[in-house]
Structure formats: structure tokens, C-alpha cells
Amino acid sequence: MELTLEQKARRVKEILDDPVFNEAVRKVHESIDARWRMTQEEETQVRENLYFQKTALDEIERSLRSLGDSWTILNGRTMKKGKNK
């Protein structure tokens, strides 16, 4: 069963407000940053891999926020239409 946009938005809010999720994301960011700092300048492949990992993690967070924002925008438009009737 596919979730509605509203159901997805509520689930996204639960995920983004979840302290365990936030701690896990923070720890992954910290781990990537620490490994980056330990690399040598000439270790370009390692640095590129770390960059891509961090970018992917950022994209996951952005995607979650976008789903929540989409519903908020849609809900705001729906409410305005209801008031204009």
C-alpha cells in the first residue's frame, strides 16, 4: 500500500525528530570528518570517497526534508482554497 503525501510527511517528521536517527546521522558525519582529517593530501581517492559519502548522507537528509516540505506547501494551498470558497 502506497502512503499518501500527508502520511509520508508525518513519517518524515517522526524520522527527523527521532533522537536515535539524529545521533546516527551526526556520528556518521563526525566519522567521515575524522577520517578526512586523517588523510594525507595525496590520498585523493580516499578523500573523494569520503566526499561522496558525505554528499550522499546530505542528500538523504535533504530528500527527507523535501518530502515534508512538499506536503506543507500542498497543505497550505489546500487550506487557502478552502478559505476562498
C-alpha positions, -999 to 999 in steps of 0.1 A, spaced: 0 0 0 14 34 -10 14 61 15 -3 94 8 18 126 7 4 135 41 13 101 56 48 104 41 52 139 56 42 127 91 66 98 88 94 122 77 87 144 107 89 114 130 122 103 114 137 138 115 126 143 151 139 109 162 169 114 185 183 80 176 182 89 138 198 123 145 225 108 167 233 82 140 235 108 113 257 130 135 280 101 142 284 93 106 292 129 97 317 130 126 333 97 114 336 110 78 351 143 90 376 125 113 387 101 85 391 131 62 413 149 87 435 117 89 441 115 52 472 128 35 469 154 8 479 129 -19 452 104 -9 428 118 -34 408 86 -39 402 82 -2 392 119 0 369 116 -30 352 85 -14 347 104 18 333 134 -1 308 112 -19 298 95 14 291 129 30 273 141 -1 251 110 -1 242 114 36 234 151 30 212 141 1 192 117 22 186 144 48 176 169 21 153 144 4 135 137 37 131 174 44 118 179 8 91 153 13 79 171 44 81 205 28 61 193 -2 32 183 20 34 215 40 32 236 8 4 214 -7 -15 216 26 -11 254 27 -25 257 -8 -54 234 0 -63 254 31 -62 287 11 -85 272 -15 -109 262 12 -109 297 27 -116 313 -7 -148 293 -13 
